[in-house]
Amino acid sequence: MRSGRARLDRAVVQGFYDRMRAVAPAAYGAIERDRAGDPGRPFADTACGRLAGSLDPAGLRALGMWAHHWCMRFYDDDTRPGLRLVREIAGRRGLGWTVDEVRWMLGESHAAGPAAAHRLTLPLAAVAELPDGALGEVVAGGAGWWRLVG
């Protein structure tokens, strides 16, 4: 698979959107509050940090996928709080990422193109959480280039 664009089952993808839709209102509100706040505050003291702290691993994965999707679509907007949220979730271990979730995020990253500089932050962190060989090898290079091997 050269591009990483594996076709995912429609029901699986719809399940992702349903989970993301459940966290979207709170996530959007938290990002908007954090835009108006002090960007130097510790993450745990931000609206996004409080939201992330209130979720179980499945909810945090849904929040991460939503924030990743939102940042990939609106990367030209002021996404600093969203990108911070993505980085914080990428730094969490043991969230239970699935192969399908990772493939979906890699597909979103591919669709965003190279203009979205942080498009691989969360997917590559999630890849590291998968068992060896579960996805194939993700080969990343400069300027946001990547591909799946195997």
C-alpha positions in Angstrom: 0.0 0.0 0.0 1.9 3.0 -1.2 -0.4 5.9 -0.1 -1.8 4.4 3.1 -5.3 5.0 1.8 -6.8 1.6 2.7 -10.5 1.4 2.2 -12.2 1.2 5.5 -15.7 -0.3 6.0 -18.4 2.3 5.9 -19.9 1.2 9.2 -16.5 1.5 10.9 -16.0 5.0 9.5 -19.6 6.0 10.5 -18.8 4.8 14.0 -15.8 7.1 14.1 -17.9 10.0 13.1 -20.6 9.1 15.6 -18.0 9.0 18.4 -16.4 12.3 17.3 -19.8 13.9 17.0 -20.4 13.1 20.7 -17.3 15.0 21.8 -17.4 17.8 19.2 -19.5 20.4 21.0 -17.4 20.2 24.2 -14.2 20.1 22.2 -15.1 23.1 20.0 -16.2 25.1 23.1 -13.0 24.2 24.9 -10.8 25.2 22.0 -12.7 28.5 21.6 -12.3 29.3 25.4 -8.6 28.4 25.2 -8.2 30.8 22.2 -9.3 33.6 24.4 -7.2 32.5 27.4 -3.6 32.6 28.3 -1.6 30.4 25.9 1.1 29.9 28.5 -1.2 28.2 31.1 -0.4 24.6 32.0 -2.4 22.3 29.8 -4.3 20.8 32.8 -5.6 24.3 33.7 -7.0 24.9 30.2 -10.5 24.1 29.0 -9.1 21.5 26.7 -7.0 20.0 29.5 -10.0 19.8 31.8 -12.0 18.1 29.0 -9.2 15.6 28.2 -8.9 14.9 31.9 -12.6 14.0 32.2 -12.6 11.3 29.5 -11.8 7.6 29.6 -9.4 6.2 26.9 -12.2 5.6 24.3 -13.4 9.2 24.8 -9.9 10.6 24.7 -9.3 8.7 21.4 -12.5 10.2 20.0 -11.4 13.6 21.2 -8.0 13.1 19.6 -9.6 12.0 16.3 -11.9 15.0 16.3 -9.2 17.4 17.1 -6.9 15.8 14.4 -9.7 16.0 11.9 -10.6 19.6 12.8 -7.0 20.8 12.7 -6.4 19.0 9.3 -9.5 20.8 7.8 -8.9 24.2 9.3 -5.1 24.3 9.5 -5.2 27.9 8.1 -7.3 29.1 11.0 -5.9 29.9 14.5 -5.5 26.3 15.6 -2.9 26.7 18.4 -5.2 25.3 21.1 -6.3 22.5 18.8 -2.7 21.7 17.9 -1.8 21.8 21.6 -4.7 19.4 22.3 -3.5 17.0 19.6 0.1 17.1 20.9 -1.0 16.4 24.5 -3.1 13.4 23.4 -0.3 12.2 21.2 1.9 12.2 24.3 -0.5 9.9 26.2 0.3 6.2 26.2 -2.0 3.2 26.5 -5.1 4.7 24.9 -5.9 1.5 22.9 -5.7 2.9 19.4 -7.1 0.5 16.8 -5.6 -0.2 13.4 -8.7 1.2 11.7 -8.5 4.4 13.8 -4.9 4.9 12.8 -5.6 4.1 9.1 -8.4 6.7 9.2 -6.1 9.4 10.7 -3.4 8.6 8.2 -6.0 9.0 5.4 -7.1 12.4 6.9 -3.4 13.4 7.0 -2.9 12.4 3.4 -6.0 14.3 2.3 -4.9 17.5 4.1 -1.7 17.6 2.0 1.6 19.0 3.0 0.3 22.4 3.9 -0.9 21.0 7.2 2.5 20.9 8.9 1.3 18.9 12.0 -0.8 16.4 10.2 1.2 13.4 11.3 1.6 14.3 15.0 -1.2 12.1 16.4 -1.3 9.3 13.8 2.4 8.5 14.2 2.1 8.6 18.0 -0.9 6.2 17.6 1.1 3.9 15.3 3.7 3.6 18.0 1.0 2.2 20.3 0.0 -0.6 17.9 1.6 -4.1 18.1 4.5 -4.5 15.7 3.4 -5.3 12.2 -0.3 -4.6 12.9 -0.4 -1.7 10.4 2.6 -2.4 8.3 5.6 -0.1 8.5 5.0 3.7 8.4 7.9 5.4 6.7 8.0 9.1 7.3 10.3 11.6 5.6 10.8 15.3 5.3 8.0 17.8 4.5 5.3 15.5 6.0 5.8 12.8 3.4 4.8 9.3 4.5 3.8 5.9 3.3 2.8 2.5 4.6 4.9 -0.5 3.7 3.3 -4.0 4.0 
